[in-house]
Amino acid sequence: MDTITTFLDAMFAPYPATPRLAEAKAELRTMMEDAYADALSAGKTHNEAVGQVITDFGNLEELAPVLGILPEIREAQAAPDSTAARSAGPWGPPAVTLPEAQELAEAKRTTARALGNGVALLVLAAVPLMTLSGMAGGEGLFALTQNEAGLIGLPLTLVLVAAGVLVLVQRSRAFVSTRHLLSGRFTQDPIVSAWAVRLRMEHEGPRSRALAAAVGLWIISAIPLVSAGILSDMPGHRDYSPLGAALTLVLVALGLRIFLPTNWAASTHTTLTEEGRPADAPEGWRSADDPSASSPPPTGRSPSSSTSSGPSPSTRGRRAGSCGRSRASSSAGSRPSSRRRRRPGATGA
């Protein structure tokens, strides 16, 4: 139920924490938990149940009349957006808008297959060279020498690498207008974060199934490599390790090709909720992995205050010590001698 709680917190974050809205939030949580329990009893999995609940209860403006908070929602929407005001400060990037988030999600969705194809091609690039190297030295129709295997396999490998890179470069063109979101140069928005959570939950079912299939392929991908090593150690057998490695790469590439096209919604959610500047970040916040980001000087002190406010404590201590020694030496030099001179003609008492 943590997902529902997180979703509700993000949904109500843009609105003031009034007693009426807090009551409506608790009422909506009860409704969502009841719907979640009904979905589980109907045979749905946890992810499917959460996705259905968020889909059914994910639009607060549609639920506002039912909850009786439509005037509060309208009043909050008419008021100045405090989050946007903070984001527009001199030290914060602009807040992400819902149209920008939707454009990013659409670009990821339409290019998801291209991502899977490009990555799979790069993984498969070494397969021709490995396969031909494993076949070299054999007899029959495909008898090749090692030099012939390299001469044929290397160009095929380079062709696959070029094809994979070309596919990924073509895919990157779809993100020209949303590149600032991918690089984290934006401020998070609670409404957009809630929409991203809802988007991920709606597509979590296909992603989970694809991930399970991909993980299964990645687990069994070790079998060809191990089997080839065992066969190679047997007497009378040649080295099958290149063929085993090639088959392993094929299984890994197949798993990536199955999983990556279904991960676009989760990737969009990660970009919009984990990258960028948090909506409630202080004015001097900057990302840990962005050392070049500017930060404001400390409040109440100018950047040059350290030089204009006087010497440091160690400097003052050294100066005080030198002054003390100077005073001591001067006072010692001016102190009258304990042995006074007698005046001429003076008699003792």
KANOR-V570028 format. One line per field, one symbol per residue. ss: DSSP state (a for helix, b for strand, c for the rest). Layout:
BEGIN
ss: ???
END
This chain:
BEGIN
ss: caaaaaaaaaaaccccccaaaaaaaaaaaaaaaaaaaaaaaccccaaaaaaaaaaaaccaaaaaaaaccaaaaaaaaacccaaaaaacccccccbccaaaaaaaaaaaaacaaaaaaaaaaaaaccaaaaaaaaabcccccccbcaaaaaaaaaaaaaaaaaaaaaaaaaaaaaacccaaaaccccbccaaaaaaaaaaaaacaaaaaaaaaaaaaaaaaaaaaaaaaaaaaacccccccaaaaaaaaaaaaaaaaaaaaaacaaaaaaaaaaaccbcccccccccccccccccccccccccccaaaaccccaaaaaaaaaaaaaaaaaaaaaaccccccccccccccc
END
